[in-house]
Amino acid sequence: MRVEYELKFRDVWAFYFVDYFLLAPIQSLFGGIAIFAFYVAYTSLSNPCNSAIATTIVASAIIAVLAYIAVLVGALFSSVFYVRFSADNLPALTKYRRPPVLSSMGI
């Protein structure tokens, strides 16, 4: 029995992209950037004379979520660049064939 499969660009990219987001230091970095964006937005939007603290918190949270999404999009593009232009992945983007199994039964 011969099993043939071909690793395509999408397969290798999906592996690197998912692996990239399973790393705890990367998630900590992305969360830290989002928390920093929240802090900066909250301090710039808060006003001592303004009593609408809830509005300021919601606006800051929206900015933090947008910052996190922006970092995710950057990671998406960096993983595409890594898979496409890395010399380590050139052997992975080929066709593989399992050699036939030679046995006395002919299977």
C-alpha positions in Angstrom: 0.0 0.0 0.0 1.4 3.4 -1.0 0.2 6.5 0.8 0.9 9.8 -0.9 0.4 13.2 0.6 1.6 16.6 -0.2 2.3 19.4 2.3 1.1 22.6 0.9 1.8 26.1 2.0 -1.5 26.3 3.9 -0.7 23.2 5.9 2.7 24.4 7.0 1.4 27.9 7.7 -1.5 26.6 9.8 1.0 24.6 11.9 3.3 27.6 12.5 0.3 30.0 13.1 -1.3 27.7 15.7 2.0 26.9 17.3 2.8 30.6 17.5 -0.3 31.3 19.6 0.1 28.3 21.9 3.3 29.8 23.4 2.7 31.4 26.8 5.4 34.1 26.4 3.8 35.3 23.2 0.4 35.4 24.7 1.9 37.3 27.7 3.5 39.8 25.4 0.2 40.3 23.4 -1.7 40.7 26.7 0.8 43.1 28.0 0.5 45.3 24.9 -3.3 45.3 25.2 -3.1 46.2 28.9 -0.6 49.0 28.1 -3.0 50.3 25.4 -5.8 50.2 28.0 -3.7 52.1 30.5 -2.7 54.8 28.0 -6.2 55.2 26.7 -7.7 55.4 30.2 -5.2 58.0 31.4 -5.6 60.1 28.3 -9.4 59.9 28.3 -10.0 60.4 32.0 -10.8 63.8 33.2 -11.0 64.8 36.8 -14.1 66.9 36.1 -15.8 64.2 34.2 -18.0 61.8 36.1 -18.6 59.3 33.3 -16.0 56.8 34.4 -17.9 53.9 32.9 -17.7 55.5 29.4 -14.0 56.0 29.8 -13.5 52.3 30.9 -15.6 51.0 27.9 -13.7 53.2 25.4 -10.4 52.1 26.9 -11.4 48.5 26.7 -12.4 48.8 23.1 -9.0 50.4 22.3 -7.3 47.5 24.1 -9.2 44.9 22.1 -8.4 46.7 18.9 -4.7 46.8 19.9 -4.8 43.0 20.6 -6.4 42.4 17.2 -3.7 44.6 15.5 -1.0 42.5 17.1 -2.8 39.3 15.9 -2.8 40.6 12.4 0.9 41.4 12.7 1.5 37.9 13.8 -0.5 36.6 10.9 1.7 38.4 8.4 4.9 37.5 10.2 4.0 33.8 10.1 3.2 34.0 6.4 6.5 35.7 5.8 8.3 33.0 7.9 6.8 30.1 6.1 7.2 31.6 2.7 10.7 32.9 2.9 12.4 30.6 5.5 15.0 28.2 4.1 14.0 25.7 6.8 10.6 25.1 5.3 11.7 24.3 1.7 12.1 20.6 2.4 8.6 20.5 4.0 6.9 21.9 0.9 7.5 18.8 -1.2 5.7 15.6 -2.1 6.3 12.6 0.0 5.8 9.0 -1.0 5.9 6.1 1.3 7.9 3.3 -0.3 5.9 0.1 -0.9 6.1 -2.5 1.8 7.7 -5.6 0.5 6.5 -8.7 2.3 6.2 -12.3 1.5 2.4 -11.9 1.2 2.7 -9.2 -1.5 0.6 -6.7 0.5 
